[in-house]
Amino acid sequence: MSSNINDKIRFFSLLYDEFRRYATDTSETGIFRSDTRLKLVKEYKTIAQEGSADYWLDRRGSIIRGLKDLELFLWVADEKNVNMTITQDNFEPVLEALLDLPIIPNIVSV
């Protein structure tokens, strides 16, 4: 096995470990339904390589609506509720993921 493949296996193993508990949460709240969460975590490699255009179109739409929901929440919630919701523990991993991905030039140039 090449080191590139080993790196990918290690990455996906860490990803699974990080999101396993979250993925098995049967709560229907959040951007994804519980079955979609579980599929994304369990089948990440297959989906990333073979996911249909419709599948990814649906996921992108969910994320866009989720971000608009977050924006709405930030505008209408009082400071106490915002501070109870947007904490360092739950926002820092999102920020790290955004900063680690090659999408930042696209966001900054908008």
Secondary structure, DSSP 8 states (H G I E B T S, - for coil): --HHHHHHHHHHHHHHHHHHHHHT-----SSS-HHHHHHHHHSHHHHHHH--HHHHHHHHHHHHHHHHHHHHHHHHS-HHHHHHHS-HHHHHHHHHHHHHSTTHHHHHT-
